[in-house]
Amino acid sequence: NAGVTQTPKFRILKIGQSMTLQCTQDMNHNYMYWYRQDPGMGLKLIYYSVGAGITDKGEVPNGYNVSRSTTEDFPLRLELAAPSQTSVYFCASSYSRENTEAFFGQGTRLTVV
Amino acid sequence: KNEVEQSPQNLTAQEGEFITINCSYSVGISALHWLQQHPGGGIVSLFMLSSGKKKHGRLIATINIQEKHSSLHITASHPRDSAVYICAVVRSIYLNYGGSQGNLIFGKGTKLSVKP
């Protein structure tokens, strides 16, 4: 099973550029999440989705947008990249509510210069 | 003060040693996760628990809800256990459109290095 697949693994962006981080899961999970991990800090929730067509902001949503047109895909869009968005991004999914195991993608290391 | 605190931040052990990593939290929770982040960056779930104790191979996780504390133990540690171990608690939040969703709050992680 592929599980949660993120692309790309690495990316360098210039200030002001835009990009989309792709996330796909093949486990038919309703719940999907985007986190960012900064050095020395715990993961922070950017956006989450409880099913196709339903998304909501997490703790640090500014500068990002998401969509959930299918159960499988949950892309994260960065508009007008800024150096503060340099981070490692993780997509995750879970079958149901919070008391179930979460599955994580391999991460995307993004550098904005 | 962070809502989830892990200790120690860094831990170096010799192969074969018994290891304990601690997690304390200050919010009400419905469950707690222990995660492992490999040197390559990937994150895998080790345990999810809401009470008592769970064991998987050489790993043991315990939680005391009253004391708001959890521990992750590794018996007979091995260099392949070297990784960052992350504690995350589940705090329920209420959604704008109704219903509720657990929000994971992560600790900063404990970096474990096991020397041969």
Interface residues (C-beta under 8 A of the other chain):
Chain A: Y31 Y33 Y35 G40 M41 G42 L43 K44 L45 Y48 V50 I54 D56 G58 V88 F90 A92 R97 E98 N99 T100 E101 A102 F103 F104 G105 Q106 G107 R109
Chain B: N2 V4 S30 A31 H33 L35 G40 G41 G42 I43 V44 S45 M48 S50 I86 A88 V90 S92 L95 N96 Y97 G99 S100 Q101 G102 N103 L104 I105 F106 G107 K108 G109
